[in-house]
Amino acid sequence: MISPHGQLRIYVAIRPVDFRKGIDGLALAVQEMMGLDPFSGAAFVFRAKRADRIKVLIWDQTGMVLVHKRLEGAKFVWPQVRDGVIRMSPAQFAALFEGIDWRLVRPEAARRPELAG
């Protein structure tokens, strides 16, 4: 289980990638397809063509982590296939990872305190 914290930036590649790619190939895809730094500490999410699998790539300050999940008998809810990248909240990512329609999740805005102390 991935437990994203509130500060984690999550980027999702809309177009499917070749799922034979491993860490190095996906890190290169982050640079070339997304125009982002794979070593930034953000999570990068990729999907397979059949939409029943995702891979998540994260640099955790000690090494690159690759998580691969396949849903049994279901598909991940995904934006319409086109070029580009979307940003997702940690709550939306948690729903996506569980196979839930993440578009229904609205991240709670933290209210600013009126008084200190």
C-alpha positions in Angstrom: 0.0 0.0 0.0 1.3 3.4 -0.9 0.4 6.0 1.7 0.9 9.4 0.1 1.3 12.4 2.4 -0.4 15.7 1.9 2.8 17.3 0.4 3.4 14.6 -2.2 3.1 15.9 -5.8 1.5 13.3 -8.1 1.7 13.5 -11.9 -0.2 11.1 -14.2 0.7 10.4 -17.8 -2.5 10.3 -19.7 -1.2 8.2 -22.7 -0.4 4.6 -22.0 3.2 3.5 -21.9 5.0 0.3 -22.9 4.7 -1.8 -19.7 7.9 -3.7 -20.5 9.7 -0.5 -19.3 11.4 -0.7 -16.0 12.8 2.0 -13.7 15.2 3.5 -16.2 12.8 3.5 -19.1 10.0 5.2 -17.0 12.5 7.7 -15.6 13.4 8.6 -19.2 9.7 8.9 -20.0 9.2 11.3 -17.1 11.9 13.5 -18.6 10.9 13.2 -22.3 7.1 12.8 -22.1 6.3 14.9 -19.1 9.2 17.3 -19.1 9.7 16.8 -15.4 12.6 15.6 -13.1 12.2 12.0 -12.1 14.4 12.7 -9.0 12.2 15.5 -7.7 10.5 13.3 -5.1 7.2 13.4 -6.9 5.2 10.3 -7.8 4.7 9.6 -11.5 1.9 7.3 -12.5 1.7 5.4 -15.8 -1.0 3.1 -17.2 -1.0 0.1 -19.5 -2.9 0.0 -22.7 -5.6 -2.2 -21.2 -6.0 0.1 -18.2 -5.9 -2.8 -15.7 -2.4 -2.0 -14.6 -0.5 1.0 -13.3 3.1 1.7 -12.4 4.2 4.3 -10.0 7.7 5.7 -10.0 9.0 7.6 -6.9 12.5 8.8 -5.9 12.6 8.4 -2.1 16.0 10.1 -1.5 17.8 6.7 -1.3 16.8 5.1 -4.6 14.1 4.8 -7.2 11.0 2.9 -6.2 8.7 1.2 -8.8 5.3 -0.1 -7.8 3.3 -2.2 -10.2 -0.4 -3.0 -9.5 -2.8 -5.1 -11.6 -6.5 -5.1 -10.8 -8.2 -8.4 -11.1 -11.5 -8.3 -13.1 -11.6 -4.5 -13.2 -9.9 -1.5 -14.8 -8.5 1.7 -13.4 -10.6 4.8 -14.0 -8.5 7.0 -16.3 -9.0 10.3 -18.1 -9.7 10.2 -21.8 -6.6 9.2 -23.6 -4.8 12.1 -25.1 -1.3 13.6 -24.8 -0.4 15.4 -21.6 0.0 15.1 -17.9 -2.4 15.9 -15.1 -1.7 16.6 -11.5 -3.6 14.6 -8.9 -4.1 15.1 -5.1 -3.0 12.5 -2.7 -6.6 11.7 -1.9 -7.4 11.2 -5.6 -4.3 9.0 -6.0 -5.4 6.8 -3.1 -8.7 6.3 -4.8 -7.1 5.6 -8.1 -4.8 3.1 -6.5 -7.7 1.3 -4.9 -9.6 1.1 -8.2 -12.1 3.7 -7.2 -13.3 6.5 -9.5 -10.8 9.2 -8.4 -12.8 11.9 -10.2 -15.4 11.8 -7.4 -12.8 12.6 -4.7 -12.6 16.3 -3.9 -9.6 17.1 -1.8 -10.5 18.9 1.4 -9.1 22.4 1.6 -7.3 23.1 4.8 -8.8 26.1 6.5 -6.5 28.8 7.6 -6.5 29.4 11.4 -7.8 32.8 12.4 -5.6 33.0 15.5 -2.2 31.6 16.3 -1.9 29.6 19.5 
